[in-house]
C-alpha cells in the first residue's frame, strides 16, 4: 500500500468547475434538436371515478403533436416492493395530482394550452385523508383490489395497510410490569418536500430499432431503466438511461417520475420529447416525506434505565405504496433508538390514503422517528429530574452491544459524539437566559448496501479513468471514491477522470442513495485497483528488473528502491504491446447478521455499518410571537473515517439546514385532499438568513467494511435537527410541542394555553 | 464451450437500423446548441515564404468570432513516426492546401466570407514536385531543418527521404548471375483519394476546467486524443474523443484533420465549434494514397522459378511524412510478394515533395506494389511462354514456408485461392474472343496488430453490454466481435448492445484500421467472456446445486443436465447481492517472429496472421476508345475463418470497387503543384454501373491467433484489382500499360502507338 495522500484530505471536488461556472448540463438544461415538450394533465379530485376524457379539442390545437391517456399505453401495474401504480389513472383517480393524460407539443406554451383543452369528467368518491382513520375497520379502501397486486412476499398487508413491519425483542409487557415509571406520548409530523432546486426532468429519444435513450436527472439510472422496462414492456437492454448533472435529489429523484411520460410521448411522435415538472407539480405530485403519527410507551427504572419500549409509527404513504413498505421497516430501528433496551415491541405501518404518493427523503423515517424517540428521552429525563445527556449516556449502545434486531454493533462512537456535541454547545449551561435554551438529540443510521461495479483504466498520460454506474448527486461522493482510488494507484485525485451513471457504458450500481456511494464505489475501486496494481507491477518489474513484490506506487510512478518508471510510460507500453491496462471491480455489502426471530415484514432488518451522531442547538424563542432564533448548531458525527472532511462538513451543513426546515417551518398542508400551499412562497424552506453557524465535529470509529473504515455520511445530518430543536424549545419556553413543524404559531399558542411541558 | 451459433452465420449487422433509416448521427450531422462554424484558409502556393497574413478585415466582419493563425497556437511539431507537422504554416507554406489560418463564425457562410477577407502574401520558392527528382542530390529540400525533427530512431532519413526501408535476403547479385532470364520494368501509380462519402467533421467543446470533448468521425479516437494532446499541449486525459457514426474512412480518417482546428477555435471563442471539409479540401488537402514509382528487376530460371528480385518503390508522401515511413516499410513485403524467393533486395522510400501530405488508404502500398509485382509476373510468364497461373503456382508460398523477412508462414491458403479464382473465372479460356481477356493476380496482406480492451457486463435482462474502444467504421467488424462474444456467452448477437469508441468511457483500442477489429476485439471478448462465464458458473452452480465444471451456457441460460437458470435471473441476483456481473478482457497481438537481420528501418517487419488472396477478372476493351467493360470479377480470399460471410462479401465488393477505380479511372492530377481535378466530376470514382458482378469465394485456412481462426478481411480486396485488370487488358489488347490508372486514353494511345506487350 502506498502512502495515503488523498484519503482524509480536503481535496476539491471533481464536479466543482462545471457547477460553479454554470457549464454543467442539468436535466433541466438538456435539449436535443427537434425536441418536443411534454406536459401532464393531473387529477383535480382526491378520489373519483374517471367518467370520461375527451382529448379531441386538445389534439386539434396548433403545435400539438400527441395527446395520450391510459388507453394509449400498456396496461401495467408497476412499482418496487408492491406493484400498485399505473402510468395514468385508469378507471379512477386516487389523489389530486395523479396523471390523467399527457401531451407533447412544439412549445411548452402549446402543451399547456392543450392541457387546458382536455375535458375530464369525474364522479367523486369518499376519500381517505387520514392515515389512522384509513386503518380503522370499515374505512373506504384506496385500492379495493389491493390483494390482487403483485408484491414481494415478506410484506404484511391488510386493507389500506401496505406493510406492517415489527421488531419484537424480549417481553415488552413484562418490562412494563417491572419498570418504575411508564411514559406514553403521541407525536405527529407533517409531509415535507425534499426541496431540490432543480425540478425533475427527462428527455427521451427512440431509435428505429425500438430502443430508447433517456437523459434524466435521476439518482438511480438502473432503477429507472428497470422500471421503464416494466412500464414500456421492453427488455431493460432496450433502454439506456444517461444521467445529466443533478440539481439536488435527496431521495426525491429515486423513482421514475417524468421519464415514462417522455418515453411514451417520444414513441408516439417519433421525436425527442422533454418533460419537466413545475413547482406546483413538485409540491402536489412528487415523492415527499411521509407525514406520521407516532405513539411511544417507554418504561424506565427510577435511575433512568430503559427497560421496555412499545412504539407505533404510522406512515401516510399516499395513494401508492412507493417507498412506504421499506420506510416503515427502517423506522422501527430509528424509533427503538441507539439504546440498550431489553424489551421491544415496535411497529411501523405504511398506510394508503388519497394523497400524493410519498417516497424517500434523506434518511427516510429518520427525522420523524428520531423526533419522537429523542423528544421523549428529554421528557423522561425532565420527569426523573435527570440531565437529558446523562439519561442518554446511561442507555446508549457501546462497542459490542446488540442493536434492536440483535446485530452486534462495532465501530460505535456514540458516547464520543454525545460528549463532544454537549461540550461544544456548552451543555453545562443549558439555559443561558430567559427564553433561551439548548437541546440535544442523538441517533444512529445505516449505510445502505447494494452492489457497485467499476471499470478502471490508465489514460495514455498515466492518469486514471473511472467508470461507475453511480451518479454524482451533488454530495461529492464520487470525489470520495476517486480519493480512495487515487491512493491505491499512487496518483492525485485530479488525475482521475470519471464517467458515471450510464446504464450502457458504466457497470451496474445500486445508485446514489442511502449514503452508500463513497462506501460501495470506494470498495469496488479498491478491488479494481488491486488488479491494476498487479498488472502495473508485472510490467514495471520486467522494465526495472525488480521483483514485483518489492514495488510500490507513488507520484504516478511505480517505484522500487531508487528505481522508478512512470505510469505514463507503462500506459504507452501496454497500449502498444500489453493489451491496454484495464481492470474491473465489483463490491456488494454483505448482509448484516441479526436475529431473524426479532423481525417481521422487514425490508431492512438491520443497520449495515451504522453511523452514530449527536446534535446540539442553542436557540431563543420570542415569547410574543413564538418565533425561534437559532444561535448555534453543533453536530458530532461518527463517520468511521473522514475520507474528505470538507465535503462531509458540506453534507452536515446541508442536512442540518433541511432538518431545521422540517423542524420549524416546512409542511405540505392538505385540506380536503388538496394541497393548500403548492408554491415556494407558502411552502417555507429556510433561507441562508434562517440558518445559524453550524459546527461539525467528525468522530472516527471505523467501520470494519467501509473503505478505510468510512461509513455513510450523507443522510445522518438530516435526522436529529427536529428533536434537538424541540428539546431546546422546551428548555427555552417550558412548553413541549409534539408535532412537526414546530411553527411559531404552535409555540405561541402553547404559551397562550400555558401548556406546561409535563402536562 | 457452448455450441456456436453466431460465428459463421449471416447475422444482420448491429449498426444497420440507424444507417438505413437515416437516424444515425454522423460527424457531418452532429451539432451542439450555440455551436459556431469553423473554416480553414489554405495555401495557394506549393512552396513559398509566408510574408504576411492580415486578418484585421476578416475579424471585423459580422458574425465572425475568431480568426487564428500560427501565432495563436502553441509552437509544436507533431506527427507519428516523424514530428514534422505544424497546425498552421509558420514561416513558409509547403503545399497548396496547407492551413494558413482558421476562422469561426456564426454561420458557414460568414466563415467563408471571413476566409475571403484574409490577406496573405507569399514569396514563391522552388517547389519539389516529383519524388524521384526529390531524391536527387542537390534537390531543393522540402524541410531544410529535417535533421532537427524528432523521429523514432529506426527510421533511415536523408534529405527529402523521410524513410528508406529495406529487405535484404540471400545475395541478390549472385541470384542474378545464376538466373536464366532477368526482367526489368518500371511501374508508376497516381495519387488517389479514399472516396469516403462523408467529409471529415469534428465538433469541439471545452469545459471550464480546461478539458475538451471532441466528437469526430475519426477511425482512431485514441490516436486523435494523443495527437490533440501534443498539439494542444495538454495531458491526453484532458481530451475526450467520442466517435460519431462514420460515413466511410478506409484509412483516410486515421489522423487528426479537422479536430485540432475545432479545438483551437472552440477554446478561443468559448463556444462549441464545428469544422467540416469541403470536397475541394478533400481532394487537395486530405490524406490520399501516395503516388509511386516502382522499379523491379526479377531473375528466373528457364522453368519459371524466381531466384532473385530487386525492387525499389518510391512513395511521394507529400509535404509531411504522415504515414509514409510505415507505408514504405509495408510496401517491401508486398513488392516481394507471396513467393519463395531466395535472394531479395527490396527498398521502400518515402519522399517529401511539395504536395498534400499523403496517408493511409485501405491496404496502404498494397495496390501499388501488387500492381508492379503481379503485372511483372504476367510479363515474365508471357516471355517464358508459361501460363501465368502456372508461373505463380511454381513460386507461391505454402504452409511452413518462410516469408520475405524470414517469418514462418502458417494457415497458407494461397494455392486454394489461386485455383478457385482461376476455376471460377474460367481460366482455361483466357481469351474468349477478340478484345476480350481474363487476368489474374494474387497477393498477401497483414492483419494489423495492436491492443484492444473490452469491458463486458450483463444487463438486467441477461443480455450483454460490450464496451470497446474500437469504432464501427462501416465494415460491421464490431458485429463480428459481437458474434464471437455471443457464442462465448450463449446469447444471440441481437442480445448484445455496444458502446464504442469513446476515449473516456471505453477501454483503449489501437483502432479501426488494418483489418484488425474483429480479430483483436474478438480476442479481447473471448478473454472477458471467460471471466464472465466463471462468475456465472459460480453463481449458477450454487443456485442449481451443480458442480461448476459441468455447466454450460446456452440460449441465455446456464445449463447442466436437465437443470437451467436464466442469465436474467443471475443478473438480478448479482445486481442485488453479487456485485453486478462485469468483466474485462485485453488482447494484444504478439510480435511475429522473423529474421531481424533481413530488415532495415522497418516499422512493420513481418505480416501478422497473413491473409492470402487471388483475384480474377474478365473484361473487354473497345479498340477505338480504349474503354474497358468489366464482365465478371472473382475474388478467392483466405479469411482464416469467415465469422460472418455476408459482411466479408460486403468488404470484398466494396474493396474491389475501390480497387477498380484505382485501376481504371481515379487519380488526383497535379500540375505545377496544383490539383487540376478537385471535384467529383473530374475525379472519377466508379459508379454502380461501372462495377461488374463480383463473386466472392471464402477460403478458410485458420490463423493460429485469430478468434476461431479468423484473419483480417477488410483491406485485402483492395489490393489485387489493378494488377488483375492490367493483366486482363494485356490479354485482351496485346498492349501492356504500366501506369495507374489505366485510363481509356492510355490504352487507346498504346494501341495507336502499337506498343507491343514485350516492348
HADDOCK unambig.tbl for C-alpha pairs under 7 A between the chains (distance, minus, plus):
assign (segid A and resid 17 and name CA) (segid B and resid 208 and name CA) 6.12 0.50 0.50
assign (segid A and resid 17 and name CA) (segid B and resid 209 and name CA) 5.79 0.50 0.50
assign (segid A and resid 18 and name CA) (segid B and resid 207 and name CA) 7.00 0.50 0.50
assign (segid A and resid 18 and name CA) (segid B and resid 208 and name CA) 6.41 0.50 0.50
assign (segid A and resid 23 and name CA) (segid B and resid 207 and name CA) 6.92 0.50 0.50
assign (segid A and resid 207 and name CA) (segid B and resid 23 and name CA) 6.97 0.50 0.50
assign (segid A and resid 208 and name CA) (segid B and resid 17 and name CA) 6.21 0.50 0.50
assign (segid A and resid 208 and name CA) (segid B and resid 18 and name CA) 6.51 0.50 0.50
assign (segid A and resid 209 and name CA) (segid B and resid 17 and name CA) 5.90 0.50 0.50
assign (segid A and resid 235 and name CA) (segid B and resid 461 and name CA) 6.04 0.50 0.50
assign (segid A and resid 236 and name CA) (segid B and resid 460 and name CA) 6.31 0.50 0.50
assign (segid A and resid 236 and name CA) (segid B and resid 461 and name CA) 5.92 0.50 0.50
assign (segid A and resid 237 and name CA) (segid B and resid 459 and name CA) 5.96 0.50 0.50
assign (segid A and resid 237 and name CA) (segid B and resid 461 and name CA) 6.66 0.50 0.50
assign (segid A and resid 237 and name CA) (segid B and resid 463 and name CA) 6.70 0.50 0.50
assign (segid A and resid 450 and name CA) (segid B and resid 576 and name CA) 5.89 0.50 0.50
assign (segid A and resid 450 and name CA) (segid B and resid 577 and name CA) 6.64 0.50 0.50
assign (segid A and resid 451 and name CA) (segid B and resid 575 and name CA) 6.01 0.50 0.50
assign (segid A and resid 451 and name CA) (segid B and resid 576 and name CA) 6.27 0.50 0.50
assign (segid A and resid 451 and name CA) (segid B and resid 577 and name CA) 6.52 0.50 0.50
assign (segid A and resid 451 and name CA) (segid B and resid 578 and name CA) 6.77 0.50 0.50
assign (segid A and resid 451 and name CA) (segid B and resid 579 and name CA) 4.40 0.50 0.50
assign (segid A and resid 451 and name CA) (segid B and resid 580 and name CA) 6.31 0.50 0.50
assign (segid A and resid 452 and name CA) (segid B and resid 579 and name CA) 5.72 0.50 0.50
assign (segid A and resid 452 and name CA) (segid B and resid 580 and name CA) 6.79 0.50 0.50
assign (segid A and resid 453 and name CA) (segid B and resid 579 and name CA) 6.22 0.50 0.50
assign (segid A and resid 453 and name CA) (segid B and resid 580 and name CA) 6.16 0.50 0.50
assign (segid A and resid 457 and name CA) (segid B and resid 507 and name CA) 6.81 0.50 0.50
assign (segid A and resid 459 and name CA) (segid B and resid 237 and name CA) 5.98 0.50 0.50
assign (segid A and resid 460 and name CA) (segid B and resid 236 and name CA) 6.33 0.50 0.50
assign (segid A and resid 461 and name CA) (segid B and resid 235 and name CA) 6.06 0.50 0.50
assign (segid A and resid 461 and name CA) (segid B and resid 236 and name CA) 5.94 0.50 0.50
assign (segid A and resid 461 and name CA) (segid B and resid 237 and name CA) 6.70 0.50 0.50
assign (segid A and resid 463 and name CA) (segid B and resid 237 and name CA) 6.72 0.50 0.50
assign (segid A and resid 465 and name CA) (segid B and resid 504 and name CA) 6.43 0.50 0.50
assign (segid A and resid 467 and name CA) (segid B and resid 505 and name CA) 6.55 0.50 0.50
assign (segid A and resid 499 and name CA) (segid B and resid 504 and name CA) 6.85 0.50 0.50
assign (segid A and resid 499 and name CA) (segid B and resid 505 and name CA) 6.13 0.50 0.50
assign (segid A and resid 504 and name CA) (segid B and resid 465 and name CA) 6.43 0.50 0.50
assign (segid A and resid 504 and name CA) (segid B and resid 499 and name CA) 6.89 0.50 0.50
assign (segid A and resid 505 and name CA) (segid B and resid 467 and name CA) 6.55 0.50 0.50
assign (segid A and resid 505 and name CA) (segid B and resid 499 and name CA) 6.14 0.50 0.50
assign (segid A and resid 505 and name CA) (segid B and resid 505 and name CA) 6.36 0.50 0.50
assign (segid A and resid 507 and name CA) (segid B and resid 457 and name CA) 6.82 0.50 0.50
assign (segid A and resid 507 and name CA) (segid B and resid 582 and name CA) 6.82 0.50 0.50
assign (segid A and resid 508 and name CA) (segid B and resid 575 and name CA) 6.82 0.50 0.50
assign (segid A and resid 508 and name CA) (segid B and resid 580 and name CA) 5.70 0.50 0.50
assign (segid A and resid 575 and name CA) (segid B and resid 451 and name CA) 5.96 0.50 0.50
assign (segid A and resid 575 and name CA) (segid B and resid 508 and name CA) 6.85 0.50 0.50
assign (segid A and resid 576 and name CA) (segid B and resid 450 and name CA) 5.84 0.50 0.50
assign (segid A and resid 576 and name CA) (segid B and resid 451 and name CA) 6.27 0.50 0.50
assign (segid A and resid 577 and name CA) (segid B and resid 450 and name CA) 6.61 0.50 0.50
assign (segid A and resid 577 and name CA) (segid B and resid 451 and name CA) 6.54 0.50 0.50
assign (segid A and resid 577 and name CA) (segid B and resid 588 and name CA) 6.12 0.50 0.50
assign (segid A and resid 578 and name CA) (segid B and resid 451 and name CA) 6.76 0.50 0.50
assign (segid A and resid 578 and name CA) (segid B and resid 588 and name CA) 5.89 0.50 0.50
assign (segid A and resid 579 and name CA) (segid B and resid 451 and name CA) 4.37 0.50 0.50
assign (segid A and resid 579 and name CA) (segid B and resid 452 and name CA) 5.73 0.50 0.50
assign (segid A and resid 579 and name CA) (segid B and resid 453 and name CA) 6.26 0.50 0.50
assign (segid A and resid 579 and name CA) (segid B and resid 586 and name CA) 4.77 0.50 0.50
assign (segid A and resid 579 and name CA) (segid B and resid 587 and name CA) 4.62 0.50 0.50
assign (segid A and resid 579 and name CA) (segid B and resid 588 and name CA) 4.54 0.50 0.50
assign (segid A and resid 580 and name CA) (segid B and resid 451 and name CA) 6.25 0.50 0.50
assign (segid A and resid 580 and name CA) (segid B and resid 452 and name CA) 6.79 0.50 0.50
assign (segid A and resid 580 and name CA) (segid B and resid 453 and name CA) 6.19 0.50 0.50
assign (segid A and resid 580 and name CA) (segid B and resid 508 and name CA) 5.74 0.50 0.50
assign (segid A and resid 580 and name CA) (segid B and resid 586 and name CA) 6.43 0.50 0.50
assign (segid A and resid 582 and name CA) (segid B and resid 507 and name CA) 6.82 0.50 0.50
assign (segid A and resid 583 and name CA) (segid B and resid 584 and name CA) 6.29 0.50 0.50
assign (segid A and resid 584 and name CA) (segid B and resid 583 and name CA) 6.28 0.50 0.50
assign (segid A and resid 584 and name CA) (segid B and resid 584 and name CA) 6.44 0.50 0.50
assign (segid A and resid 586 and name CA) (segid B and resid 579 and name CA) 4.74 0.50 0.50
assign (segid A and resid 586 and name CA) (segid B and resid 580 and name CA) 6.42 0.50 0.50
assign (segid A and resid 587 and name CA) (segid B and resid 579 and name CA) 4.65 0.50 0.50
assign (segid A and resid 588 and name CA) (segid B and resid 577 and name CA) 6.11 0.50 0.50
assign (segid A and resid 588 and name CA) (segid B and resid 578 and name CA) 5.93 0.50 0.50
assign (segid A and resid 588 and name CA) (segid B and resid 579 and name CA) 4.60 0.50 0.50
